[in-house]
C-alpha cells in the first residue's frame, strides 16, 4: 500500500478534507493521511475537530451535507517519522509554518487558502479546489 500525506497548518480543515475526499474513493493501492505543521505551536494537539469554535463547526456541518465527515478527526502535529514511508507528500500549509526539516523533503505544494470563517470557506471554494486537485492527483498517480 502506498502512502499519501496531506499537510496543512492546523490539521483541522484543509488536510482532513483532502484525506477524507481521497480515501472515500482512493486510487487503487493508495491510502491518505493528514497532519498539521503548526498544531503544537497553536496548542491544538489531540483536539477533536468537533471541539473547536462555532465557525469551524458550521463548516464541519456543511461538509457533512456533502458526505465529508471530518468531525472526529484528531489534530496531529507532523513528525519526521510520519513521512518516512510516504510515497507522496502534499503541503497546503502557509510557508511560515513549515518546519525547517520539512524543507529538506520533496513535496508538492498546493495553494489552497486557509479560511478563517464560514464566509471565507464558501467564497474561496475550498472543497471545490481540493476536489479538483485530488482529481488531477489521482490521474497522475
C-alpha positions as a Markdown table, in Angstrom:
| # | Residue | x | y | z |
|---|---|---|---|---|
| 1 | Unk | 0.0 | 0.0 | 0.0 |
| 2 | Unk | 1.3 | 3.4 | -1.0 |
| 3 | Unk | 1.1 | 6.3 | 1.5 |
| 4 | Unk | -0.1 | 9.8 | 0.6 |
| 5 | Unk | 0.2 | 12.6 | 3.2 |
| 6 | Unk | -1.6 | 15.9 | 3.2 |
| 7 | Unk | -0.3 | 18.7 | 5.4 |
| 8 | Unk | -1.9 | 22.0 | 6.3 |
| 9 | Unk | -1.3 | 24.4 | 9.2 |
| 10 | Unk | -3.6 | 23.1 | 11.9 |
| 11 | Unk | -4.8 | 19.7 | 10.6 |
| 12 | Unk | -8.3 | 20.9 | 11.3 |
| 13 | Unk | -9.7 | 21.8 | 7.8 |
| 14 | Unk | -7.8 | 21.6 | 4.5 |
| 15 | Unk | -5.7 | 18.4 | 5.1 |
| 16 | Unk | -8.5 | 16.4 | 6.8 |
| 17 | Unk | -10.8 | 17.4 | 3.9 |
| 18 | Unk | -8.3 | 16.2 | 1.4 |
| 19 | Unk | -7.6 | 13.0 | 3.3 |
| 20 | Unk | -11.4 | 12.2 | 3.6 |
| 21 | Unk | -12.1 | 13.0 | 0.0 |
| 22 | Unk | -9.2 | 10.9 | -1.3 |
| 23 | Unk | -10.0 | 7.9 | 1.0 |
| 24 | Unk | -13.7 | 7.9 | 0.0 |
| 25 | Unk | -12.7 | 6.8 | -3.4 |
| 26 | Unk | -9.0 | 6.1 | -3.3 |
| 27 | Unk | -6.6 | 5.4 | -6.2 |
| 28 | Unk | -6.1 | 1.7 | -6.1 |
| 29 | Unk | -3.2 | 0.8 | -3.8 |
| 30 | Unk | -3.1 | 4.2 | -2.0 |
| 31 | Unk | -4.2 | 5.5 | 1.4 |
| 32 | Unk | -4.1 | 9.1 | 2.6 |
| 33 | Unk | -3.3 | 10.6 | 6.0 |
| 34 | Unk | -3.2 | 14.2 | 7.2 |
| 35 | Unk | -1.2 | 16.2 | 9.7 |
| 36 | Unk | -0.5 | 19.8 | 10.6 |
| 37 | Unk | 2.6 | 21.9 | 10.5 |
| 38 | Unk | 1.7 | 24.2 | 13.4 |
| 39 | Unk | -0.6 | 22.1 | 15.6 |
| 40 | Unk | 1.7 | 22.0 | 18.7 |
| 41 | Unk | 2.5 | 25.7 | 18.3 |
| 42 | Unk | -1.2 | 26.6 | 18.3 |
| 43 | Unk | -2.0 | 24.3 | 21.2 |
| 44 | Unk | -4.3 | 22.1 | 19.1 |
| 45 | Unk | -2.5 | 18.7 | 19.6 |
| 46 | Unk | -5.0 | 15.9 | 20.1 |
| 47 | Unk | -8.1 | 18.1 | 19.9 |
| 48 | Unk | -11.0 | 16.7 | 18.0 |
| 49 | Unk | -12.2 | 19.0 | 15.2 |
| 50 | Unk | -15.8 | 19.0 | 16.5 |
| 51 | Unk | -14.4 | 20.6 | 19.8 |
| 52 | Unk | -13.4 | 23.8 | 18.1 |
| 53 | Unk | -15.2 | 27.1 | 17.8 |
| 54 | Unk | -18.6 | 27.6 | 16.3 |
| 55 | Unk | -17.4 | 28.8 | 12.9 |
| 56 | Unk | -15.4 | 25.7 | 12.4 |
| 57 | Unk | -18.4 | 23.6 | 13.4 |
| 58 | Unk | -20.5 | 25.4 | 10.9 |
| 59 | Unk | -18.0 | 24.4 | 8.2 |
| 60 | Unk | -17.9 | 20.8 | 9.5 |
| 61 | Unk | -21.7 | 20.6 | 9.4 |
| 62 | Unk | -21.7 | 22.0 | 5.8 |
| 63 | Unk | -19.2 | 19.3 | 4.8 |
| 64 | Unk | -21.3 | 16.6 | 6.3 |
| 65 | Unk | -24.1 | 17.6 | 3.8 |
| 66 | Unk | -21.6 | 16.7 | 1.0 |
| 67 | Unk | -20.7 | 13.4 | 2.6 |
| 68 | Unk | -17.4 | 14.7 | 4.0 |
| 69 | Unk | -17.3 | 14.0 | 7.8 |
| 70 | Unk | -14.1 | 15.3 | 9.5 |
| 71 | Unk | -15.8 | 15.9 | 12.9 |
| 72 | Unk | -14.0 | 13.0 | 14.6 |
| 73 | Unk | -10.5 | 13.8 | 13.2 |
| 74 | Unk | -7.9 | 14.4 | 15.9 |
| 75 | Unk | -5.4 | 17.2 | 15.1 |
| 76 | Unk | -1.9 | 15.9 | 14.9 |
| 77 | Unk | 1.4 | 17.6 | 14.5 |
| 78 | Unk | 3.5 | 16.2 | 11.7 |
| 79 | Unk | 6.7 | 14.5 | 12.8 |
| 80 | Unk | 9.5 | 13.3 | 10.5 |
| 81 | Unk | 8.7 | 9.6 | 11.3 |
| 82 | Unk | 5.2 | 10.1 | 9.9 |
| 83 | Unk | 6.7 | 10.9 | 6.5 |
| 84 | Unk | 9.5 | 8.3 | 6.4 |
| 85 | Unk | 7.4 | 5.8 | 4.4 |
| 86 | Unk | 5.3 | 8.4 | 2.5 |
| 87 | Unk | 5.3 | 7.9 | -1.3 |
| 88 | Unk | 3.9 | 11.4 | -1.9 |
| 89 | Unk | 3.5 | 14.5 | 0.3 |
| 90 | Unk | 1.3 | 17.4 | -0.4 |
| 91 | Unk | 1.6 | 20.6 | 1.6 |
| 92 | Unk | -1.1 | 23.3 | 1.8 |
| 93 | Unk | 0.4 | 25.0 | 4.9 |
| 94 | Unk | 1.5 | 28.6 | 4.8 |
| 95 | Unk | 5.2 | 28.9 | 4.1 |
| 96 | Unk | 5.9 | 30.4 | 7.6 |
| 97 | Unk | 4.5 | 27.4 | 9.3 |
| 98 | Unk | 6.6 | 24.8 | 7.5 |
| 99 | Unk | 9.3 | 23.3 | 9.8 |
| 100 | Unk | 12.9 | 23.6 | 8.5 |
| 101 | Unk | 13.3 | 19.8 | 8.5 |
| 102 | Unk | 10.3 | 19.5 | 6.1 |
| 103 | Unk | 12.0 | 21.8 | 3.6 |
| 104 | Unk | 14.7 | 19.0 | 3.1 |
| 105 | Unk | 12.0 | 16.6 | 1.9 |
| 106 | Unk | 10.5 | 16.5 | -1.5 |
| 107 | Unk | 6.8 | 17.6 | -1.6 |
| 108 | Unk | 4.2 | 19.0 | -3.8 |
| 109 | Unk | 2.7 | 22.4 | -3.0 |
| 110 | Unk | -1.0 | 23.2 | -3.3 |
| 111 | Unk | -2.1 | 26.8 | -2.9 |
| 112 | Unk | -5.4 | 26.2 | -1.1 |
| 113 | Unk | -6.4 | 29.2 | 1.0 |
| 114 | Unk | -6.9 | 28.8 | 4.7 |
| 115 | Unk | -10.4 | 30.2 | 5.5 |
| 116 | Unk | -10.9 | 32.0 | 8.8 |
| 117 | Unk | -14.6 | 31.7 | 8.9 |
| 118 | Unk | -17.6 | 30.1 | 7.1 |
| 119 | Unk | -18.0 | 33.1 | 4.7 |
| 120 | Unk | -14.3 | 32.8 | 3.5 |
| 121 | Unk | -14.8 | 29.0 | 3.3 |
| 122 | Unk | -17.6 | 29.5 | 0.8 |
| 123 | Unk | -16.0 | 32.5 | -1.0 |
| 124 | Unk | -12.7 | 30.6 | -1.5 |
| 125 | Unk | -14.5 | 27.4 | -2.7 |
| 126 | Unk | -12.1 | 25.3 | -0.6 |
| 127 | Unk | -13.9 | 22.0 | -1.2 |
| 128 | Unk | -14.1 | 22.6 | -4.9 |
| 129 | Unk | -10.4 | 23.5 | -5.1 |
| 130 | Unk | -9.4 | 20.4 | -3.1 |
| 131 | Unk | -11.7 | 18.1 | -5.1 |
| 132 | Unk | -10.3 | 19.4 | -8.4 |
| 133 | Unk | -6.7 | 18.9 | -7.2 |
| 134 | Unk | -7.4 | 15.4 | -6.0 |
| 135 | Unk | -9.0 | 14.5 | -9.3 |
| 136 | Unk | -5.8 | 15.7 | -11.1 |
| 137 | Unk | -3.7 | 13.9 | -8.5 |
| 138 | Unk | -5.4 | 10.5 | -9.0 |
| 139 | Unk | -4.8 | 10.7 | -12.7 |
| 140 | Unk | -1.1 | 11.5 | -12.1 |
| 141 | Unk | -0.5 | 8.7 | -9.5 |
